[in-house]
């Protein structure tokens, strides 16, 4: 969700008055640690440090939201109740929480599920968690992705380009862990390339970059090491999580639709959900989405309708949290935030909203 999307959605219900523009409530907290966010901060904005925004959160931020950040001069996120609910649970989790708790953000399109996920990611990153990010499941099961029959499992299809991009993202976010944490065993890639037991996890990523055909296997090996390491506190953060359980737009040589479970990346990442062989320590936070769904669009945004039977069985005992439309108070705070950043003034507010906010592209 973007701030302008919310304002546009409610523009027929909102008029900007002198009182709105003269309200001097504190809405811009500046750079504060997400761990300090409480219910008293609901409706206020905090600023993500530029280095973290660029290297960690940018993968989860929509182009539209990033355009707004350029206008306001920073990556600033509104503190909302759904996120605080998740953060409180995460603060209460013990050092060795097994199995990891699961949380699902759901709600109508454009309500802020992706931003909620980014907010949680910022908290966990700042708290020293290992981050397993999947910014867009739909990008893996739709589009023009090049598929290659897996050399290790001929019933699956590898996606070297997507796998390489994910390895690069994982390295960017988790560079410290990839140097310090060691592999538990030796792994063979191809006929003669190996990573040895006791080497840094980063060596697995290096192997994935050595040859394109190794990239998808490197993802699988890295995830295996992470999920079997009980000392690592891991945030498994997935946007468009329901995409793991929907139809793909790929066909095999016989022109049959390829099922999601036959995509190697899907196999590796859904294995993290296994109650016994999955992730050992940390938490899983997912966001559901209908934006970008192909061949499977439905009007309902309810968890059961988007995940269906197979998806629901994978997230049993999850805590489902709806991300609602902005309240009147949140909308007022949003307008006040634009004012504090010099974007809106009493004189130009309505004209700015008409000429700039409402004309931003609607596609997220």
C-alpha positions in Angstrom: 0.0 0.0 0.0 1.0 3.6 -0.6 -0.1 6.6 1.4 -1.5 8.2 -1.8 -3.5 5.1 -2.6 -5.3 5.3 0.7 -5.9 9.0 0.3 -7.2 8.5 -3.3 -9.5 5.7 -2.1 -11.1 8.0 0.5 -11.0 11.3 -1.4 -14.7 11.4 -1.7 -15.1 11.2 2.1 -12.3 13.7 3.0 -12.1 17.5 2.8 -9.0 19.3 4.0 -9.9 22.0 6.4 -8.0 24.7 8.1 -8.2 22.7 11.3 -6.6 19.7 9.6 -3.7 21.7 8.3 -3.2 23.6 11.6 -3.1 20.5 13.7 0.4 20.3 15.1 0.2 16.7 16.6 3.5 14.9 16.4 3.3 12.4 13.6 7.0 12.3 12.5 9.1 10.5 15.0 12.3 10.4 12.9 14.7 7.4 13.2 13.6 5.3 16.1 14.2 1.6 16.7 11.1 -0.5 15.9 11.6 -2.3 19.2 10.4 0.9 20.9 7.1 1.1 19.1 4.1 0.9 21.3 0.3 1.5 21.0 0.9 5.1 21.9 2.7 5.5 18.6 -0.2 4.2 16.4 -0.7 6.6 13.5 2.7 8.1 13.8 5.5 7.7 11.2 9.0 6.6 11.8 11.9 6.8 9.4 14.0 3.8 8.3 17.7 4.5 8.1 18.7 4.9 4.4 21.2 2.0 4.5 18.6 -0.4 5.9 15.9 0.8 3.6 18.2 0.3 0.5 19.9 -2.9 1.5 17.1 -4.7 3.4 13.6 -3.4 2.9 13.7 -2.1 -0.7 12.8 -5.6 -2.0 9.5 -5.4 -0.3 8.6 -1.8 -1.1 6.3 -1.1 -4.1 7.5 1.2 -6.8 4.7 3.6 -6.0 5.7 3.7 -2.3 9.3 4.3 -3.3 8.2 7.2 -5.5 6.4 8.7 -2.5 9.5 8.3 -0.4 11.5 10.3 -3.0 8.9 13.1 -2.7 8.9 13.1 1.2 12.7 12.6 1.4 12.8 9.4 3.4 11.5 5.9 3.8 8.9 6.6 6.5 6.3 4.0 7.6 3.2 4.5 9.6 3.1 2.5 12.9 -0.2 0.5 12.8 -1.9 -1.9 15.2 -1.6 -5.1 13.1 2.2 -4.8 13.1 2.4 -4.0 16.8 0.4 -7.2 17.4 3.0 -9.2 15.6 5.9 -7.4 17.2 4.6 -8.1 20.7 4.4 -11.8 19.9 8.0 -11.7 18.6 9.2 -10.0 21.7 7.6 -12.7 23.8 9.2 -15.6 21.8 11.9 -17.5 23.7 15.4 -17.9 22.4 14.7 -21.4 21.1 11.1 -21.2 20.0 10.2 -24.5 18.2 8.2 -24.9 16.1 8.3 -21.3 14.9 5.1 -19.3 15.3 3.3 -18.3 12.0 1.5 -15.0 11.4 -0.5 -14.1 8.3 -1.3 -10.5 7.2 -4.5 -10.5 5.1 -7.0 -7.9 3.9 -8.4 -6.2 0.9 -6.0 -4.9 -1.9 -4.0 -1.8 -1.0 -4.4 -1.9 2.7 -0.7 -2.1 3.6 0.1 -5.8 4.0 3.5 -5.4 2.2 4.4 -2.4 4.3 3.4 -4.3 7.4 5.7 -7.1 6.4 8.5 -4.6 5.8 8.0 -3.1 9.2 8.3 -6.5 10.9 11.4 -7.3 8.8 13.0 -4.1 10.0 12.3 -5.1 13.6 13.8 -8.5 13.2 16.8 -7.3 11.2 17.6 -4.7 13.9 17.2 -7.4 16.6 19.8 -9.6 15.0 17.7 -12.2 13.3 18.7 -14.1 10.2 16.3 -13.0 7.4 14.8 -15.4 4.8 13.0 -13.0 2.4 10.7 -13.8 -0.4 9.4 -10.4 -1.7 7.2 -11.8 -4.5 6.0 -15.4 -4.9 4.0 -14.5 -8.0 7.1 -13.4 -9.8 8.3 -17.0 -9.5 5.2 -18.7 -10.8 4.1 -16.2 -13.5 5.8 -14.4 -16.3 8.6 -15.4 -18.7 10.9 -17.1 -16.3 13.4 -19.5 -18.0 12.8 -23.1 -16.7 15.4 -25.8 -16.8 14.8 -29.4 -16.0 16.6 -30.1 -12.7 19.8 -32.2 -13.0 19.2 -33.5 -9.5 15.5 -34.2 -9.7 14.2 -34.6 -13.3 10.6 -34.2 -12.2 11.3 -30.6 -11.1 12.1 -27.4 -12.9 14.9 -25.0 -11.9 14.8 -21.2 -12.3 18.5 -20.1 -12.5 17.8 -16.4 -12.9 15.4 -16.2 -10.0 17.6 -18.4 -7.8 20.7 -16.2 -8.5 18.7 -13.0 -7.7 17.5 -14.5 -4.4 21.1 -15.6 -3.5 22.3 -12.0 -4.1 19.5 -10.6 -2.0 20.2 -13.0 0.8 23.9 -12.1 0.8 23.1 -8.4 0.8 20.8 -8.8 3.9 22.7 -11.4 5.9 26.3 -10.8 5.1 27.4 -11.0 8.7 25.8 -14.4 9.3 27.1 -15.8 6.0 30.6 -15.2 7.2 30.3 -16.4 10.8 27.9 -19.5 10.5 29.6 -22.7 9.2 28.2 -25.5 7.1 27.4 -28.8 8.9 28.5 -31.1 6.1 30.1 -31.3 2.7 28.0 -30.7 -0.5 28.6 -31.8 -4.0 27.7 -29.6 -7.0 27.8 -31.2 -10.4 30.4 -33.9 -10.7 33.4 -32.4 -9.0 32.6 -29.0 -7.3 32.2 -29.1 -3.5 31.8 -27.0 -0.5 33.5 -28.5 2.6 32.1 -29.1 6.1 33.0 -26.2 8.4 33.1 -23.5 5.7 31.2 -20.3 5.9 27.6 -20.4 4.6 28.7 -17.7 2.1 30.7 -20.4 0.2 27.4 -22.0 -0.8 26.3 -18.7 -2.3 29.6 -18.4 -4.1 29.0 -21.9 -5.6 25.6 -20.8 -6.8 27.3 -17.9 -8.7 30.0 -20.1 -10.2 27.6 -21.7 -12.7 24.0 -20.9 -13.5 23.1 -24.5 -13.2 24.2 -24.5 -9.6 22.1 -21.6 -8.4 18.8 -23.3 -7.6 20.6 -26.2 -5.9 22.6 -23.6 -3.9 19.3 -22.1 -2.7 18.2 -25.6 -1.5 21.4 -26.3 0.3 21.5 -22.9 2.0 17.9 -23.3 3.2 18.7 -26.8 4.4 21.6 -25.5 6.5 19.4 -22.7 7.9 16.4 -24.8 8.8 18.5 -27.4 10.5 20.4 -24.9 12.6 18.5 -24.5 15.9 20.9 -21.8 17.1 19.8 -19.4 14.3 16.8 -17.2 15.1 15.2 -16.8 11.7 12.5 -14.6 10.3 10.9 -16.3 7.3 9.1 -13.4 5.5 7.0 -14.0 2.5 4.9 -11.6 0.4 2.2 -13.1 -1.8 2.5 -16.3 0.3 -0.7 -17.8 -1.3 1.2 -17.9 -4.6 2.9 -21.1 -3.3 -0.4 -22.9 -3.6 -1.9 -21.5 -6.7 -1.6 -22.4 -10.4 1.5 -21.4 -12.4 1.4 -20.0 -16.0 4.2 -22.4 -17.1 3.7 -25.4 -19.4 6.0 -28.4 -19.9 7.1 -29.9 -23.3 3.7 -31.7 -23.5 1.9 -28.4 -23.0 0.6 -29.5 -19.6 0.4 -26.9 -16.8 3.2 -27.2 -14.4 2.1 -27.6 -10.8 3.7 -25.3 -8.2 5.3 -28.3 -6.3 7.3 -29.1 -9.5 9.2 -25.7 -9.3 12.4 -26.3 -7.4 12.3 -23.0 -5.6 8.7 -23.7 -4.4 9.8 -27.1 -3.2 12.8 -25.6 -1.2 10.8 -22.8 0.4 7.7 -24.7 1.3 9.8 -27.3 2.9 10.6 -24.7 5.6 6.9 -25.1 6.6 7.2 -28.8 7.4 6.3 -29.4 11.1 9.3 -31.8 11.7 11.8 -31.1 9.0 11.2 -27.4 8.6 12.5 -24.3 10.3 13.7 -24.9 13.8 13.8 -21.5 15.5 12.3 -18.1 14.9 9.0 -17.0 13.3 7.2 -17.0 10.0 5.4 -13.9 8.8 3.4 -14.0 5.6 1.3 -11.5 3.6 -1.5 -12.7 1.3 -2.3 -10.9 -2.0 -4.6 -10.9 -4.9 -2.6 -8.3 -6.8 -0.8 -10.1 -9.6 -2.8 -13.3 -9.4 -3.3 -15.0 -12.8 -5.7 -17.7 -13.7 -7.0 -18.0 -10.2 -8.5 -14.6 -9.3 -11.2 -14.6 -6.7 -13.1 -11.7 -5.1 -12.6 -12.8 -1.4 -9.5 -11.8 0.5 -10.2 -14.2 3.4 -7.4 -16.5 4.4 -9.3 -19.7 3.8 -10.3 -18.6 0.3 -6.8 -17.5 -0.8 -4.8 -20.4 0.7 -7.4 -23.2 0.1 -7.0 -26.6 1.5 -3.3 -27.2 0.7 -2.2 -23.9 1.9 -4.2 -24.1 5.1 -2.7 -27.4 6.0 0.7 -25.9 5.7 0.0 -23.1 8.2 -2.0 -24.8 10.9 -2.2 -22.8 14.1 -1.3 -19.6 12.4 -2.3 -16.2 13.9 -4.2 -14.3 11.2 -4.3 -10.6 11.4 -6.4 -8.4 9.1 -4.8 -5.1 7.9 -7.7 -2.7 7.7 -8.4 0.5 5.8 -7.0 3.6 7.3 -9.0 5.0 10.1 -10.0 8.7 10.1 -7.3 9.3 12.7 -4.7 7.5 10.5 -5.7 9.5 7.4 -5.5 12.8 9.3 -2.0 11.8 10.5 -1.1 10.9 6.9 -2.1 14.4 5.7 -0.2 15.9 8.7 2.9 13.9 7.7 2.8 15.3 4.2 2.6 18.8 5.8 5.6 18.3 8.1 7.6 17.2 5.1 6.7 20.4 3.2 4.7 18.5 0.6 1.3 19.9 1.6 0.4 23.4 2.8 -2.9 25.0 3.6 -2.8 26.7 0.2 -1.8 23.8 -2.0 -3.2 20.8 -0.3 -6.2 20.2 -2.5 -4.4 21.1 -5.7 -1.4 18.9 -4.8 -3.6 15.9 -4.1 -5.4 16.4 -7.4 -2.3 17.0 -9.6 0.2 14.7 -7.9 -1.2 12.1 -5.5 -4.2 11.1 -7.6 -2.1 10.8 -10.8 0.4 8.4 -9.4 0.1 5.1 -11.2 -2.3 2.7 -9.6 -0.3 -0.4 -10.2 1.5 -1.6 -7.1 
